[in-house]
Amino acid sequence: MGIDRVRWGIVATGNISTSFTKDLALLGDEAVVTAVASRSLQNANKFADEFGIEHRYDDYRRLIDDGVVDVLYIGTPHPQHYAIARAALQAKVAVLCEKPVTLTAKQARDLVAVAVENNTLFAEAMWMRTNPVIEAFFADLETGVIGEPMEALADFGFYKPNPPARLLDHALGGGSLMDGGIYPMTFVHMALGKPAEVKAVGSLNDDGVDLNVAMAWRYDSGAVAALTCGLRSQNPFTASVSGPEGSLLLPSRFHHPEYYVRSTPAGQERVEVSAHGLGYHYEAAEVMQALRAGLVECPALPHAATIEILELLDETRRQIGVSYPGDDEYLGG
């Protein structure tokens, strides 16, 4: 594609967009943020002043239509992802959209189809997939160091006395599954693939928002997995894969760890892996590489996995009784 300097546009000015934009600076002259859009021009201006961004908007469509960016990073609440990503892809602007990219698998399949139709790059910002420690962890697993993986455990749970309002807002796709559960699901999917059977139970509040969820996955290989997420307790926050020859463990806050632990008959070893920054620049670099290669899909952030995990989220929500506005239109099919 011959893009020397990739121009990024940022949609939404919250914490995750701030962290992402800070990390882009680690990529040097290869990346520049040229535009930002927020619900209010005041917020856009404040963000733009902090990061030295030229173009500011209170409407994402104007940002897209102005043609001042090569790729859009979308950091809005979950339900807003779909419309913004679709508009960008139709305008042939590449998209890196926060996870989950949509609230349903059907919406995600549509975005992939629109990306392919417009020959425009589309990726889910599952930063965990591009973390150097996690990449090393799964490369180690691939060597067969623990034998055939037969069990995976993954947990993502925390408690905050006064959580961000969106976490408990039904209309914003709130709940533990979409914010936290997607990480254990992604980890186990990376380790074992798509399960043959899924069982789920959940604890919901009076508004129908999931506060605690436990999932069990079964595989035809005989492997099983246990996954938990929640907003009611300070959980271990770890993830592991075990086989007949040992186990590999990611420590607390496993989605962006500083090391992993290999346990085999030879003993236990802490494996250190070099990493820097907040961790968001790794996914940005992968997207920029794919963009320059003219790809529709980023190899490190595969479309099939994004869709399969949303299918698992759809099924889990169905089993525990969590629905969102628009489900009737988008679930199934």
N, C-alpha and C positions, 0 to 999 in steps of 0.2 A: 504493500500500500504506500510505501515511501513516506510514512509519517515520522519526521525526526523528533518533534516535540508534541506529545499528546496533550490536547486541550480537554480538561475535565470541567464538567458542570456539576454542581452539588445541589440536590433538591432536599430541602429541610435543613434546619440549623441547630438541631439538638445535640446531645452528647456524642452520639455515635458518628454523626457527620463531622463534628469537631475533631474527634480522635482520628478519623479517616484522613481528614485534610491535613492535620499535623504530620501524619505519617507520609503523606505524598511528598512532603519536602525532603524526605530521606532519599528519594529517587533522583534528586538533583534536577538538572536541566531537561531531563527526559519528560518530566511531567509538569504541567502548569495548570492551575485552577483559574479559568477565565470567566466563570459565571456562577452565580448562586441564586436560587429561588427559595422564597419562604412564603408563608401565608400572609405575612405583613412586610411591607417594604422596610419598616423600622428594623425588624429582625434581620432581613437580608443585608441592610446597610451595616449593621453592627458586625455581622459575620464577615462581610466583605472588607470592612475597615481593619479587622483583626488580622486577616490573611492577605491583604493587598489585592483583592479581586476587583477587576474592572467593571464587569457587567452585573447589575443587581435587578432582581425582579420580584414582584409579588404574585406572579402567575407562571407556573412551570411551562405552560404552552408557549408563552412568549419567549422564554429561554430557548426552548426547542426550535421555534420558528426563526429565531434570529441567526442561526447558523454559526454561532461562535464557539461551539464545542464539538469534539469528536466522540466523546463518551460521557454518559450521564451516570452519576452515582446517586441512587435513591435511598434516602435514610428516613423516610416518613414512617408513621405507624402502618402496620401490615395492610389494612384494608385499602389504603391509597396506592399501594404498589402497582396493582394491575393496570389501572387506567393510565398512570404516568408512564409506565414501561411500554405499554402498547402504543401510546402516542409517539414516544421517542423512536421505537422500532419502525413504525410506519413512516416516520420522517427520515429513516436511515441513519439515526444517531444510535451508536452502540450503547448498551445498558449493562451496568453492574448494579444489581438490585439487592438490598438487604433481605436476609432470610426471615421467615419464609417468603419467597418471591410473591406468592399469592396465598389466599386462604383455602383454595381447593386445587386438586390435581387437574381438573378440567380447565381452570384458568391458566395453569402453568403450561399445559399442552398447547393451549391457544397461543400463548406468548412465544413458545418455541416455533410453532407454525408460522407466526407473523415474522419472526426473525429469519427463518429459512426463506420465506417468500420474498423478503426484502434484502436478503443476503447481508444481514447486519448482525454483528456480534451481540449475544445475549448471555449473561452469566448471573448466577446466584452468588451473593457475597457471603458464602460459607467460609469465612476466613480460616477456620480450623483446618480445612483441607490443605491449605498452603503453608501451614506452620512448619518450620524446619524440624522441630522435635517430633511432631506427629508424622511427618514424611519419613523420618528415620525409624520411628516406631513400626510403621507398616512395612518399610523395606526390610527390617529385621524379621518381622512376622513371615514375610514372603520367603525367607531363606529356609524356613522349616525348623527354626531353632527350638520351637516348643512342640514340634510335631503338628498333626492336623488339629486346627482349632476346634474345640468341642464346647466351649462355654465363653460367653462374653457378659460382662457386667458393666453397667454405666449409670451414673447418677448425677443429676443436676438439680439441686434444691437449695433454697436459701430462705431466710426469713428477715423481713424488714418491718419494724413496727409501723412505719408510714411509707409504704411502697409508692412508686410513681403511679399516678392515677390511672394511666393507660393500662397498667398490668391487671387491673380489676374492672376495666371498662369493656363490657360485652360488645358494644358497638365498634370498638377498636381492635377486636380480635384478642382481647385480654385473656389471661389464664396462664397456667404453668406450661401447657403443652407447646404452644406456638413460640413462646419466648425461650423456655428452657428445654422442653422435651425434644425439640428438634436436634439438640446436640447429642444426647445419648442415642437417638435414632440414627443420626448420621454416623456416629462412631461404630455402632454395631453393624450398620449397613456396609461400611468400609471393611469391617473385619470378616463378616460372614455372608454378605449379600442380602438378597431379598428373602424373607422367611416364607415357609410354606403355610404357617399358621400363626395367627396373632390373637392373643387374649388380653383384654385390658379392663381395669377397674379404676374408678375415679371418685374423688370427693368434691362435690360442687357446692358453691354457696347459693344463697336464695336467688341470685340473679342468673344462675346457670353458668357461672364461670368456674372452670376447673382449678382447684387449689392444690390437689394432690393426685397424682396418677401413677399407677404401677402397670407395667406391661410385661408380658411373657411372649417370647418368640420361639417357634420350633422350626427346625430345618430337616430336610430329607436326609442329610448326612448323619443325623442323630444329634447334632449340636443344638444347644438351647441358649437363650439369652434372657437376662432380667434387666429391665430398664425402669428407672424411676425419675420423677421430676416433681417439684412442688414449691409452694410459696409459704409453707407453714413451719418449716424447721431448717436448722443449719445442718445440712447433709454432708456426707464425706466428700462429694464432688469428685469422685475418682472414676476411672474406667480401666478395665483390664480384659485381656484375652488369655485363655488357658488351654493347654493341650496336654497330652500324655507326658511330654518332656519338660513341662514347666509353664511359666506364665510371663506376660509382659504387662506392666502396670504404669498407667499415667497417674501422677499424683493429683492432689486437690487442685481444683480449677483446671481440670484436664483439657479443656478446650483451648487453652493457650499455656501449656506447661513449660518449665525450664529444663526438664530432664525426664527420663523414664527409667523404670527399674526392670531389669531382666533377671528372672529367677529360673535356674536350671539345676540339674544334679551337680554341676560344677560350682554352684554357689550363687550368691546374689550380687548383682552389679548395678551400680547407678550409672546410667549412660548420659553423659553431658553432651549437649548439642548447641553449637553457637547460634545465637539469635539476637536481634537488636530491634529497637523501636517498640512501638505498641503492638505490632503484628499485622496491621492492616495493609502496609505497603507490599507485603508478599503477594496478596491477592491482586492488588493494583498492578504489580509488575507482570503477573501472569496474564492479566487482561490486556495490557499494553503489548505484550509479545504476540498474543493471538490476534490483536487488532492489526498489528503491522504485517502479520502473515496473511491477512485477509480472511480469517476464519470466522465462522458463524458461532462456533462453540469453543470455549476455552477448555483444553484437555484436562486441566486440574480441577475444573468445576463443571463436570459433565451434565448435560441436559437430562439424560436417562435417570441419573441418580436423584436429581432435583424432583423429577416427576414421581419416581417410585416412593420417595420419602413422603411426598405430599399424599400419595395414595394411602400410605400407612397412617398418616395423620388423619385423613378422611375416615378410614376404617376405625381408628382408635376413638375419634370423636363420636362416631356412630354408636360404638359399643358403650361409651360412658354417658352418652346423652348430651353432648355439647353441640350447639348449633350457632351459626352466625347469620346476620342479615344477608340475604342473597344466596344462601345454601340451596334453596329450592330450585334456583335457576342454574346453579353451577355444579352441585354434587351429582355424581354419576355421569354416565355417558362419555 
